[in-house]
């Protein structure tokens, strides 16, 4: 097994760089010499700059490398990886830290970080396993604050599995647990309230979502970016409730807070959402042009998925304004950019169904409605699934096919009942 210094030297030699060339603008050549001879350890910032200069991903540089660091140095590097969202690389280091007998950092803190890394990677089962260990620690040590954090993460895991009622149950318990204490960390309170808001939004409880978002904002402890994101979520909820004046008010607050806080990618995402929220009052062709500029930006960085999401919204705006041929064209562009399993494909199929019904091609219109329903069902988007089902049933009713409409509605209610029972909720 190589040391970190040996691996850096190996990559430098392969790249054909001198120590002076590798160090240029990053550190001194002397430090490079010390690092390569394992007499010095690079900071995370220096290490990241070296990986860029060497054209090698950080995880490849660290793979099967014996870091042999002092515990505190290893811990700091691991936390640096976590904060930099290098979760895949951080997970084995966290496991290494947990195996060290004399830990200077509390075991539960390491387990919480490990669980969060697995959640960010989408590893629901692995995170659940870690959280079960933490839950046992909570029970044995009667640690209520830790229990609140564990329940919060259990809520995230349930949401990953599309088990939203269970996610709400865990997150509500986390909030209840905090209320048992006179003094609480405002940051954890804000996180729980934001998660409650987001989950209520996902299950279609818009009024409850608004209440939790507003409670989170009243804490007034989150930074400009977090507050901006909360305002943006509030704007989206109000938009779905057709309370456009409130939606615009909070969208503008979000703009002010986020404009200088976020990077270019986040700005594109923010502007995309704001255009969709404000399209009721803006000239729709102007909204389309702005969205086309955003889509072009995504295409320039080869982010086809994000570009596809923007094209899907352009198709929706065109359909809303009776421009069905343009709507069809942009929906097809979205289809070429998105994977068939993408949740956004549900919206694409809905728009295409509108276009084909307008063309009196009822067979294709009906097929696209069915495709939309399948995608919404797969992704647990129950509100959208309900809307598509009602639209199909209205169509069938207008055609006089009342029996099929009744059967479809019955299947929808049976599906919803089964989903709730799987999550431990019996009606």
C-alpha positions in Angstrom: 0.0 0.0 0.0 1.3 3.4 -1.0 1.7 6.4 1.3 0.0 9.7 0.3 3.4 11.2 -0.5 4.4 8.3 -2.7 1.1 8.5 -4.6 1.5 12.3 -5.2 5.1 11.8 -6.4 3.9 8.9 -8.7 1.2 11.1 -10.3 3.5 14.1 -10.6 6.2 12.0 -12.4 3.5 10.5 -14.7 2.3 14.0 -15.5 5.9 15.0 -16.3 5.9 17.9 -13.8 8.8 19.1 -11.6 8.2 19.8 -7.9 8.5 23.6 -8.8 5.8 23.2 -11.5 3.5 21.3 -9.2 3.9 23.8 -6.4 3.4 26.9 -8.6 0.6 29.0 -7.1 -0.3 26.4 -4.5 2.6 26.1 -2.0 6.4 26.1 -1.9 8.5 23.5 -3.8 10.0 22.7 -0.4 6.5 21.7 1.0 6.0 19.4 -2.1 9.3 17.8 -1.3 8.3 17.3 2.3 4.9 15.9 1.3 6.4 13.4 -1.2 8.8 12.2 1.4 6.0 11.9 4.0 7.6 14.4 6.3 4.6 16.8 6.0 0.8 16.5 5.5 -1.0 18.8 3.1 -4.1 20.7 4.3 -7.4 19.8 2.6 -7.2 23.0 0.5 -3.7 22.2 -0.6 -4.6 18.6 -1.4 -7.6 19.6 -3.5 -5.4 22.1 -5.5 -2.8 19.4 -6.1 -5.5 17.0 -7.4 -6.6 19.7 -9.9 -3.0 20.3 -11.0 -2.4 16.5 -11.4 -5.8 16.0 -13.2 -6.8 13.2 -10.8 -10.0 12.9 -8.8 -9.5 13.2 -5.0 -11.0 9.7 -4.4 -8.5 8.2 -6.9 -5.6 9.9 -5.1 -6.7 8.6 -1.7 -7.7 5.1 -2.9 -5.8 2.4 -1.0 -3.5 5.0 0.4 -2.1 4.5 4.0 -2.7 8.0 5.4 -1.2 7.0 8.8 -2.2 10.3 10.2 -2.5 11.4 13.8 -6.1 11.0 14.9 -6.8 14.7 15.0 -5.3 15.3 11.6 -7.3 12.4 10.1 -10.4 13.7 11.7 -9.9 17.2 10.3 -9.2 15.9 6.8 -12.4 13.7 7.0 -14.5 16.7 8.1 -13.0 18.7 5.3 -14.1 16.0 2.9 -17.6 16.0 4.3 -17.9 19.8 4.2 -16.7 19.7 0.6 -19.4 17.1 -0.2 -16.8 14.4 -1.0 -19.1 11.9 0.8 -17.9 8.7 -1.0 -14.2 9.5 0.0 -15.2 10.5 3.5 -17.2 7.3 4.4 -14.2 4.9 4.6 -12.2 7.4 6.7 -15.1 7.8 9.1 -15.3 4.0 9.4 -11.5 4.0 10.1 -12.0 6.6 12.9 -14.7 4.6 14.4 -12.4 1.5 14.6 -9.7 3.4 16.6 -9.9 2.3 20.2 -9.1 5.6 22.0 -11.4 8.1 20.2 -11.0 11.8 20.9 -14.2 12.6 19.2 -17.4 11.2 20.7 -18.5 8.0 18.8 -22.1 9.4 18.3 -20.7 12.5 16.5 -18.8 10.2 14.1 -21.9 8.0 13.6 -24.1 11.1 12.8 -21.6 12.2 10.2 -21.4 8.7 8.7 -25.2 8.5 8.6 -25.4 11.9 6.9 -22.8 10.8 4.3 -24.8 7.7 3.4 -28.0 9.8 3.2 -26.3 12.2 0.8 -25.1 9.2 -1.3 -28.7 7.8 -1.3 -27.7 4.8 0.7 -30.9 4.4 2.7 -30.2 0.9 4.2 -26.6 1.8 5.3 -27.8 5.0 6.9 -30.6 3.2 8.7 -28.1 0.7 10.1 -25.9 3.5 11.5 -29.0 5.3 12.9 -30.1 2.1 14.7 -26.8 2.1 16.6 -27.3 5.7 17.5 -30.9 5.0 18.6 -29.5 2.4 21.1 -27.0 4.8 22.4 -29.8 7.4 23.0 -31.9 4.8 24.9 -29.0 3.7 27.1 -27.7 7.2 27.8 -31.0 9.1 27.9 -29.7 11.7 25.5 -32.7 13.7 24.3 -30.8 16.1 22.1 -29.0 13.3 20.3 -32.3 11.5 19.9 -33.8 14.6 18.2 -30.9 14.5 15.7 -31.3 10.8 15.1 -35.0 11.1 14.5 -34.4 14.0 12.1 -32.1 11.8 10.1 -34.5 8.8 10.3 -37.0 11.2 8.7 -34.6 11.9 5.9 -34.0 8.1 5.3 -37.8 7.5 5.2 -38.1 10.4 2.6 -35.4 8.8 0.5 -37.5 5.6 0.4 -40.6 7.8 -0.5 -42.2 6.8 2.8 -43.5 10.3 3.5 -46.0 9.5 6.4 -43.2 7.7 8.2 -40.8 10.6 7.5 -43.3 13.0 9.0 -43.7 10.7 12.0 -40.0 10.6 12.8 -39.5 14.4 12.1 -42.5 15.3 14.3 -41.1 13.2 17.1 -37.7 15.0 16.7 -39.6 18.3 17.2 -41.5 17.0 20.2 -38.3 15.7 21.8 -36.7 19.2 21.5 -39.7 20.8 23.2 -38.8 18.9 26.4 -35.8 21.2 26.9 -35.8 24.8 27.9 -32.7 25.7 25.9 -32.2 24.3 22.4 -29.8 24.8 19.5 -31.6 27.1 17.1 -29.9 25.5 14.1 -31.4 22.0 14.8 -34.8 23.6 15.4 -34.6 25.3 12.0 -33.6 22.1 10.3 -36.5 20.2 11.8 -39.0 22.9 10.9 -37.7 23.1 7.3 -37.9 19.3 7.0 -41.5 19.3 8.4 -42.4 22.0 5.9 -40.8 20.2 3.0 -42.5 16.8 3.9 -45.9 18.5 4.3 -45.4 20.0 0.9 -44.6 16.6 -0.6 -47.8 15.1 0.8 -50.0 18.0 -0.5 -50.6 19.7 2.9 -49.8 23.2 1.6 -51.2 25.2 4.6 -49.2 23.2 7.1 -46.1 23.6 4.9 -46.5 27.4 4.9 -46.9 27.4 8.7 -43.6 25.4 9.2 -41.7 27.5 6.7 -42.8 30.7 8.4 -41.8 29.3 11.9 -38.4 28.4 10.5 -37.9 31.9 9.2 -39.0 33.5 12.5 -36.0 31.8 14.2 -33.9 34.3 12.1 -30.7 32.3 12.7 -30.0 30.8 9.3 -27.7 32.5 6.9 -28.7 34.5 3.8 -28.7 31.5 1.5 -30.7 29.3 3.8 -33.3 32.1 4.4 -33.4 32.7 0.7 -34.1 29.1 0.0 -36.9 29.1 2.6 -38.5 32.2 1.0 -38.3 30.4 -2.4 -40.0 27.3 -1.0 -42.7 29.5 0.5 -43.2 31.2 -2.9 -43.6 27.8 -4.6 -46.2 26.7 -2.1 -48.2 29.9 -2.4 -47.9 29.5 -6.2 -49.5 26.1 -6.1 -52.3 27.5 -3.9 -52.8 30.1 -6.6 -52.0 32.9 -4.1 -49.9 34.7 -6.7 -49.5 38.0 -4.8 -47.9 36.1 -1.8 -45.8 34.0 -4.2 -44.4 37.0 -5.9 -43.7 38.8 -2.6 -41.6 35.8 -1.3 -40.0 35.2 -4.6 -38.6 38.7 -4.6 -37.4 38.3 -1.0 -35.6 35.1 -2.2 -34.0 37.0 -5.1 -32.5 39.7 -2.9 -31.1 37.2 -0.4 -29.8 34.6 -2.9 -28.4 36.9 -5.6 -25.0 37.4 -3.9 -25.0 34.2 -1.9 -25.0 31.4 -4.4 -22.7 30.1 -7.2 -23.5 30.1 -10.9 -25.2 26.7 -10.9 -27.4 27.7 -8.0 -28.2 31.0 -9.6 -29.5 29.2 -12.8 -31.7 27.0 -10.6 -33.0 30.0 -8.6 -33.8 32.0 -11.8 -35.5 29.0 -13.3 -37.8 28.6 -10.3 -38.4 32.4 -10.1 -39.4 32.6 -13.8 -41.9 29.8 -13.3 -43.3 31.5 -10.1 -43.7 34.9 -11.8 -45.0 33.7 -15.2 -48.6 34.7 -14.3 -47.7 38.4 -14.5 -44.9 38.4 -17.0 -45.3 38.2 -20.8 -45.0 34.5 -21.4 -42.7 34.9 -24.5 -40.3 36.8 -22.3 -40.4 34.0 -19.7 -39.7 31.5 -22.5 -36.7 33.5 -23.7 -35.2 33.7 -20.2 -35.7 30.0 -19.8 -34.0 29.3 -23.2 -31.0 31.3 -22.0 -30.9 29.1 -18.8 -31.2 25.9 -20.8 -28.3 27.1 -23.1 -26.2 27.6 -20.0 -26.9 24.1 -18.8 -26.1 22.7 -22.3 -22.8 24.5 -22.3 -21.7 22.7 -19.2 -23.1 19.4 -20.6 -25.8 19.1 -17.9 -28.5 17.5 -20.1 -30.7 16.6 -17.3 -31.1 20.2 -16.0 -31.5 21.4 -19.5 -34.3 18.9 -20.0 -36.1 20.1 -16.8 -36.0 23.7 -18.3 -37.3 22.5 -21.7 -40.2 20.7 -19.9 -41.2 24.0 -18.2 -41.0 25.9 -21.5 -43.3 23.2 -23.0 -45.7 23.8 -20.1 -45.7 27.6 -20.6 -46.4 27.2 -24.3 -49.2 24.8 -23.7 -50.7 27.2 -21.1 -50.8 29.9 -23.7 -52.2 27.9 -26.5 -49.0 27.5 -28.5 -49.4 23.7 -28.9 -46.9 23.2 -31.8 -44.1 25.0 -29.8 -45.1 23.1 -26.7 -44.8 19.8 -28.6 -41.3 20.8 -29.9 -40.0 21.7 -26.5 -41.5 18.6 -24.9 -39.7 16.5 -27.4 -36.4 18.4 -26.6 -37.0 17.6 -23.0 -37.6 13.9 -23.8 -34.3 13.7 -25.6 -32.5 15.3 -22.6 -34.1 13.4 -19.7 -34.0 9.7 -18.8 -37.3 7.9 -19.1 -37.3 7.4 -15.3 -36.8 11.0 -14.4 -39.7 12.5 -12.3 -39.8 15.5 -14.7 -40.9 13.1 -17.5 -44.3 12.9 -15.7 -44.8 16.6 -16.6 -43.5 16.1 -20.1 -46.1 13.3 -20.7 -48.8 15.5 -19.2 -48.0 18.3 -21.6 -47.8 15.9 -24.6 -51.2 14.6 -23.6 -52.6 18.2 -23.8 -51.0 18.7 -27.2 -52.4 15.4 -28.7 -55.9 15.9 -27.3 -55.8 19.4 -28.9 -54.9 17.7 -32.2 -57.8 15.3 -31.7 -55.4 12.4 -31.5 -57.1 10.8 -28.5 -55.1 7.6 -28.6 -51.8 9.3 -28.1 -53.3 11.8 -25.6 -54.6 8.9 -23.5 -51.3 7.0 -23.8 -49.3 10.0 -22.5 -51.6 10.5 -19.6 -51.1 6.8 -18.7 -47.3 7.3 -19.0 -47.5 10.3 -16.7 -49.5 8.4 -14.1 -46.9 5.5 -14.1 -44.0 7.9 -13.5 -45.9 9.8 -10.7 -46.8 6.4 -9.1 -43.1 5.2 -9.3 -41.8 8.4 -7.6 -44.5 8.7 -5.0 -45.9 12.0 -6.4 -49.4 11.4 -5.1 -50.7 15.0 -5.7 -49.7 14.9 -9.4 -51.0 11.3 -9.7 -54.3 12.3 -8.4 -54.5 15.2 -10.9 -53.6 13.0 -13.8 -56.1 10.3 -12.7 -58.9 12.9 -12.4 -58.1 14.3 -15.8 -58.3 10.8 -17.3 -61.5 10.1 -15.6 -63.0 13.4 -16.8 -62.0 12.5 -20.4 -63.5 9.0 -20.1 -66.7 10.4 -18.6 -67.0 12.9 -21.5 -66.7 9.9 -23.9 -69.4 8.1 -22.1 -67.0 5.4 -20.8 -68.3 5.7 -17.3 -67.4 2.1 -16.3 -63.7 2.5 -17.2 -63.6 5.9 -15.4 -65.1 4.4 -12.3 -62.7 1.4 -12.4 -59.7 3.8 -12.8 -60.8 5.9 -9.9 -61.3 2.7 -7.8 -57.8 1.5 -8.7 -56.3 4.8 -7.7 -58.0 4.7 -4.3 -56.9 1.1 -3.8 -53.3 2.1 -4.7 -53.4 5.0 -2.2 -54.8 2.7 0.5 -52.1 0.1 -0.1 -49.4 2.7 0.0 -50.6 4.1 3.3 -50.9 0.6 4.8 -47.3 -0.2 3.8 -46.3 2.8 5.7 -48.2 1.7 8.8 -51.3 4.0 8.3 -54.7 2.2 8.1 -57.7 4.2 7.1 
